[in-house]
Amino acid sequence: MFHAFLIKYGEIGIKGKNRYLFENALVRQIRHSLKTVDGEFDVYKEQGRIFVQCQGEFDFDETVEALKRVFGIVGICPMVQAEDKGFEALAEDVLRFLKEVYPEGNYTFKVNARRARKDYPMQSMEINAALGERILDAFPDTKVDVHDPEVLLNVEIREQVYIYSKIIPGPGGMPVGCNGKAMLLLSGGIDSPVAGYMIAKRGVLIDAVYFHAPPYTSERAKQKVVDLAKIISRYTGPINLHIVNFTDIQLYIYEKCPHEELTIIMRRYMMRIAEHFAKETRCLGLVTGESIGQVASQTMQSLAATNEVCEMPVFRPVIAFDKQEIVDISQKIGAYETSILPFEDCCTIFVAKHPVTKPNLKIIRRSEEKLKEKIDELVQTAIETTETVWIEE
């Protein structure tokens, strides 16, 4: 029955004179997401509305699932389109719609008509009353409830007539790509994929960097991160994943620096390398999955110590979330089962028994002085040997 969808957006609607830019970005993202669905789709905007027209055969459920992954959408409305042939034809179309969608004919309802065409001979309130009367006559077991109806029948009169009653929730947020680009530090854990999802929800395009430590981390650990990047890309669009061989840097830090400072110094070099790739690809910031107090390297003092080496801002979308809140989002986006696979990353392999939780920056800098002999060369080698993988669902 349904061969079209009305797409509702939220905060895009308050963007004033720039609204068309956000609408265009949303149309692009919808088109991109629908490439994964069999069928042909026409996506267009008209008078503050975005429509998806399905050409020929298509899978309804797959189409809805693809639309539910597009940031910027707050509601997906399966609808019926009809030619405007006057009120009598409209009433017949509405009754046909209700008979097919709600065949039991026993429900409370409210009619919500919107007359976008001001030359239509009836006003919205008149349409509501007249259609309500026709529905009560055709389905005697129905009742009007203007406060909490079981069926809210929406009728929009534009160049054509649009009839819909169900609004499937979308993810909200802003269309990806309308708010710049950032570099995600992606590990094999639960937190960083969620951070990538959360920052993308605010319209930020992302690339990612992963620090690999062979032979201490396996190829399966690397594949796990690639799989997580694919899951995130369902929502963010394609991702360039930079896979950095970090082994020699970690071993050198392990050899030269106090072991209780290993995690902090290692993180500082990760941030330096991530920032290199961020600048190279015109990113405007770094993104991490850090949450205050979750582990020793995520105390306020530790976060300040890692921030100190960065010139560009570091965004931490889950900074105030507790672990269960992060897990809930991870499960919602389909990343959790992959994140908990038992393949360790380089952050968990080189961990001291008693890491410092309140690092002193002067002491950390003094410890890094011990690395002067080789660290720049090792960092340059790591950058030059980085493998970049194009990730797309």
Steps between C-alpha positions, in 0.01 A plus 500: 500500500773744597730620221615826654626644826475845649819580691473722805802689633548682830746778576578551131168684491634785717810572290353808335652611172753215508235231533527399135866398555400256773205374296732435205742314728214288633382418148856390410524277806162340431605423143827352622330279760242372251778373272512192725134418425375322188276728299496846345426806711437864420593727793391863475394797710192714462369787715682408822442127454726219379349208311623156400316363197545127437507400135367149433570206732689561825543348846301709745678379817849541352413848382379602845813354664722696258311823577527435876879526465494850350583773752272801467182297460261512798203328335439263208139507380381232256240682293255476216503760224187602314407755236309804623159453338290677759364409841283205390799325345707583809236343729497182291881482511498541880235230552692263271818570695338431838329184380829355379725612786249450786263227375356430847318836489491535878723782627504858618627754253575863429531668161787745463470678165761745374416724204831611347312623192304805607283489187338179623127580550480364857700607804687246715239494779221448246691210344553345845127515582381379161744207484422407860131481414568277197716267709236465773238419237719243324634334817226514769725340765752784490498798736658845490764572766679830450726457806646149479382327180611151404518615138617849408404542136717761328383652173726749321362685200777623273538459123392147583324360806707306755332266748686333788440389857817333627821679592798266540765668721828593333837550673477882518812713497647679199590370151855364486737740327330827588723569802852427383724197540685338793744216562378220728752302706338159450591203718345158527304592812143606568550874552670636187245366246226662711698827502524484121125443472424786741723757326362399159150555636589868533579519129876433520662290228761263644817319405673271748842391620579165666826414678609144428778323692606178326593237613351599838164560333376253241359542152165407653524807724563712191207337316280570802570873466435487124166331576416771756583768245260331254224506763557871568508573126134393477424828676794722406560408139843383371799522736872515428654275767871567565665191653821604677768246598569617856713210628847657482381822664340307786803282556727806506277677753488176704879486497575864585213629716365412847240229456236678706514783240487267200129542423508881517812536286368245252170691475689827445681350200176354367348847512800652322480243217120525475532878475751459215246304295220737607690800365594310184132424426366844602328386816406766754542291815570163660233273649553245778279266700633612837267528800609674821632258760431181306867390505829646625572677170162676515522695823480879465875526554573229240270659243674833555835331445395348168328822387820696553669357189214593264463822307147422377199443727426153639132406508380236746131430431461243782703691759215510758339163419525207738592161359146366475386803302783440253418128481134581427595716201753240383225239498259735324739563211600134470863538610492332842540136397804588289649728767503224764681245284809390701772646274709753694625828358828677572349704783427188704823311422745761635336592828689546828378327815476832680461780244520859618153654535605860570793560267712810551568664165850611596592142591340360182694746284820410686437131431442573131844666488641145531344417162679776306756277338262294285138601551473746210640242259262231633200731468597592144538132409161421653341778294671395177403133540139568593245298306185690396186297435181632339213380716145488369205282594 
